[in-house]
Amino acid sequence: MLFKRIRDLREDRDISQKKMAQYLQIHQTTYSDYELGNLNIPVDVLIKLAKFYDTSIDYLVSLTDNDKPYR
């Protein structure tokens, strides 16, 4: 599964893969593999990404088009 929204959100904020990987405390190549869909993203990483981007996990994985976080 390609995680286009995760890449788009990162690029829209001018954040490098290296910086995002540092934030998530993973290797840059691992983060790249997440964006490309080569690796499944662990739930704890999805939670960190959703909080970082102030959105929902459902939005990150394209289950909804609503980018607002749940209450």
N, C-alpha and C positions, 0 to 999 in steps of 0.2 A: 504494500500500500504506500503510495506516494503521499507525503505530508506537505502538500503545497502551501497550506495556510501557515504552517510553522515557518517555512522559508519566507513567505511573503511578509509576515509580521516582522520577522527579523530584519529583512531588507528595508522595509518601510521605515524602520527606526535607525537605519544605518549602523547596525550592529554586526560585527564580523562573526563568523562561525567560531573563531578562536575565543572571542570575548564571551559568547554565549556558553561555550564549552567550559570556560573557567567558572562562570556563574553556576553552572550545573555540576561542577567538579567532576568532569569527564574529559576524555581526550577529544580533540577537535575531529579526528577521524571517526570517532563514535558518533559525535553530533551530526557530521555529514551523512553518515549511514542512516541516521534517524530521518533526516530530511529526504533522502533518496528512497526511503522505504526498504532499505537493505536489512535493517534491524527493527524489530518491534520496540516501541518506546515503553519503558516500564511505567507503571502507574505513578510512582513517586516523581518521576521526571515530568510526566504530563501535568501533575498537580503544580509543580514549580513553574512550568511554562504558563499554565492558565493564570496563576497568581501574578506572574511577571507581566503578562500582557493584559491583565484585567479582563479576562474572558472566561469562557467555560471550556471544559475538555471536549464537550460535544462540538463546539465550534472548531476547535483545533483539528479534530478528526473528521470534519465535514458531515456530522450528523444533523447539524442545523446551520442555517444561514444567519441566525441571530447572534451577533458578536457580544451581546451584553452578558455579564456573568449572572448566574442564578443567585437568588437571595438566600 
